[in-house]
Amino acid sequence: MALLMARQSVLLRAVVTKDKPEELLKISPKATVPVLLFEDGSIIDESLDIMIWALQKNDPTDLLYIGKPEIYPQMLNLISICDHEFRTKLSAYKHAKRYHQPQEIELRSQCEKFIQKLESSLQKQEFIMGSKLSLADLAILPFVRQFVNVDKKWFRSAAHPHLSRWLESMLQSLLFTKAMRKYPLWLECREEFLLSWD
C-alpha cells in the first residue's frame, strides 16, 4: 500500500513462504518477505523499511506527516509496539484459537490492550495519527485485520465502534483492493508483474 501511495513501481515475484524460491534464498539470508531488490544488488528486507524508503522518495499525500515533525517519532513508536508486542500476542492468540486452548480468552484480552489504544485514538480523529491517512494506518492495518479475523463474531459484539469504522473504510478502499491483488506464483510461471498505481 505504501509503494502504491508513493507511486513507486516495482516488479513483483509472488512467493509462498512454505516453498521459497532459490532466488529469494540467494538474495536474502533471512528469507522473509517482502524483500526489495535493487539493480545494484542491495536489498531492503523489512516491511517498514521498504515503506519508509518509498515514502521518503515520494510522499504526495504526506503519510509521514512532514508538516508535523513531532508526530513522526510517535508514529514509529506505535508501529514498534504493534510489531513487537502486539504481533507476539496476536500469534499466541491465533494459535490458541486454532487449537482450542484454554488460554484463548486471556490471550485475546492481552491483544485487546493495543486494540483499545487504537480505539481511543480513533474516537477523536478519523485516522490513527490524525485527520488524514498516515504510515501508521498502513503499517498497523494488516495486524488489526488478522486480529479481527481470528473471531469475527466476538469482534462484532465487542465495544470497538471507531476501530470497526476505520477498518471497514480501509478494507473498502481502492488502495487496499489494488494492494491485495493476487498474482501467479513465481515458481509456477517465472513471471514478474508490475505493481503500479496506473
Buried (B, 14 or more C-beta within 10 A) or exposed (E): BBBBBBBBEBEBBBBEEEEBBEBBEEBBEEBEBBBBBEEEEEBBBBBBEBBBBBBEEEBEEBBBBEEBEEBBEEBBEBBEBBBEBBBEBBEBBBBBBEEEEEEBEEBBEBBBEBBBBBBEBBEEEBBBBBEEBBBBBBBBBBBBEBBBEBBEEEBEEBEBEBBBEBBEBBBEEEBBEEBEEEBEBBBEEEEEBEBEEE
